Amino acid sequence: MLKSISSSMRYAQRALHFLLHFGVLLMSHFRRAYVPGGSFFFTVVTERRAPILCTDTSRVFLHTAIRECRQRWPFRIDAMVLLDNHLHAILTMPEGDTRYSARLGWIKKEFSKAYLATGGNEQARNGSRIRQRRRGVLQRRFWEHALRDEEDYARHFDYIHYNPVKHGHVESVQDWPYSTFHRWVKQGVYPADWGSKAHGIMEFDDLDTSAME
């Protein structure tokens, strides 16, 4: 309970910091982006946590799969970060459309096909997986969390962009290239030095369950 209260206070203090120093409350951007019943947080993990996602070829395959999926079934990518063995994203579906599972399944399938077609290694498969034609590239399941409100959206939005620092890959969010953070800096949602360890460690203990790291 104390952790939850402390986390909420830190979040409120940071929001006030943006208001005072950048003339716009960060949450106002989120309120324009959040869609009740249509915004979802996702985690996709590689099979056995294999470090394959950040290679040049894997990023091309993933980008192509996402682009072609959006042409078939439109959706909006609000936030995304790509690490070597998992990715997090917030996707917003068109009004009245919650078929996110079909979209994620298609992206995973097309990525795996392209990855294997160019000689990518897959993890060992047992008899059951072979009979079910399941490949050893990405974990079969993905984690999803329907975002409840603007604050829930904002917390997961920040969590996604802070993830490379959380995992110790960089000292500052701006130093990680595979993230929508840079897009949001250009649009004024974040200052460039947001999420730097020099300003202290950010905590997201309240998201341990919904993020499923």
N, C-alpha and C positions, 0 to 999 in steps of 0.2 A: 504493500500500500504506500509506504514511504517512498519507494523507488518511483512509483507511478506519479505521485505528487511532485517529486523532485524533477522528473522528466518533463512534466507539464509546465512547471515554472521556468525551466531552462528554455523550453520552446517559446513561451510567451516573451521571455526576455530577448530572445534572438529576433522574434518578429518585431518587437519594439525597436531594436537596433536598426533594422532595415527601414522602418518608418522614419526614424530620426536622421539617418545618414544618407538615405537614398530617395527620400521624398515619396515613397510608395510602399504600402504595406504588402509584403510578399503574398499574404493570403488572398489579396484581391485578385491576383493573377490566377490562383487556384480556383477561386469561385467561378471565374469565367470559363475554366477548362473542365471542371468536374461535372459529370453527367449522372444524376441519380439513377441507379439501376443499370448504368451502361459503362461505368469505368471499373476496370479490374486490374489487380496487381498479379503478376505471374513470376514464377521461378522455374527455369528449365535447367537441368543438370546433365552433364555428360555421363555416360556409362562408366561406373567405377571411378568417377572424378578424373577421367583422362584429360590432360591439359592440351586440348586441340582447338579451342574456339578462336584464339587470337592470332592464328597464323594468317598470312595474306590470303591464301586460297580459301580457308574456312570463312573468312569475313566476306569474301566475294560470294561464296555459295549461300551464305545466310542472307546477305543483302538481296541477292537475286530471288531467293525463295520468298522473302517478305514482300518484295515488289510485285511479284507475280500473284501472290496470294491477295494483296490489296486490289489488284486489277479484277480478280474474281469476286472477292467478298470485301468490300471497303471497310476500313477501320482506321482509327487515328492512333499514331504512336505518340504518346505524351512524354514518356521518359523511357530510356533504356540504357543499360550498361552491360558491356560484354567483358567477362573475365575469362581466364584460360579454361575453367571447367564448369562455369555456369553463367547464366544471364538472368537479369531481372528486367521487367518491363511493366509499364502501365499502358494498357490499351483501352481505348474508348470505342464502343460499338455504335453503329447507327441507331437511331431511335427505334425502339421496338425489336431490335435484333440482339440476342444474347448468345449467338452461336460461336462463342469464342473457342470452344473445344474443337470444332471442325477446322477453324483457322489454324490453331496451334498444331493440331495433328498434321495438317497438310504441310505446314512449314517444316516441321520436324522430318516428315517423310521425304520431302524434296531435298532438304539439306543432306540427309543421310545418303540418299541416292547419289547426289553429286560428289559427296565426300568419298564414298566407296568407289565410284566410277573412275576416280583419278588416283587410285591406289592407297587411299587412306586406310589406316589400320583400325580394325574394330576389336572390341574386347571379346574374350572367349564366351561362347554361347553353349548352354546345356541343351539336352535333347528337346526339352519342352519349348525353349525359345526357337530352336530350329524348326520344329513342327509348326509353330505359330508364325513363322517367317518374321520373327523379330530380330532386328539387327542390333549389334553391340556398339552403337555410336552414341545415342542419347538415351537417357533413362525413359522407360515406357511412360511413366506418369509425370505430370507436371503439377506444380502447386499453384492454386489460384485463390485469390481473396477478393470478394466483392467489396469495393470501397464504400463505406457507409455514409460519409459526409465529407465536407471540405477539409476538416482537420485530419481525418483518416487519410484522405488523398494526399495532403501536404506532407504528412509524416512519411508515407511510403515514397513520395516523390523525392524527399530529401534522402531517405535511406538508400534509394537506388544510386543517386549521384555520389553519396559518401562511401559506397561499397568498396572501391579500390583502396581508400585509406583504411577502412575497417579491416581489410585483409592484409594490410601492410605492404601493398605493392608500391605505393607512393606516399609522400609526406603531405601532398596537397592535391585536392580533387582536380585542379586545373592541369596537373601533370599527367593525368591518365587520358589517352587519346580516344578510347573506344566508349564514348559516352555522349548522351545528348546534353550534358552539362554545358558544353561549349555553345550550343545553339541558344540555350536559355541565358547565358551570359550576354550574348549579342543582343538579346531582346530585353535586357535589363531586369530579368527576374532574379539573377544572382550577381553579386559582385565577383570579380575574377578570383579574389583570394578566399572566397567562401570555402569552408571545409578544410582549411589548412591546420595542421597540427600545431603550428606556431600560435594559433588562437585558442588552443585547448582541444581535448578529445571530445567528440560528440558521442552521445550514448543513445542507443535505440533498443534498450532492453524490453520495452513494451511491444516490440515487433518480433520478438523471438519466435512466436508461434506462427504469425501470419507470413513471415518471410521464409521460413523453413530452409535456413541455410544448411 
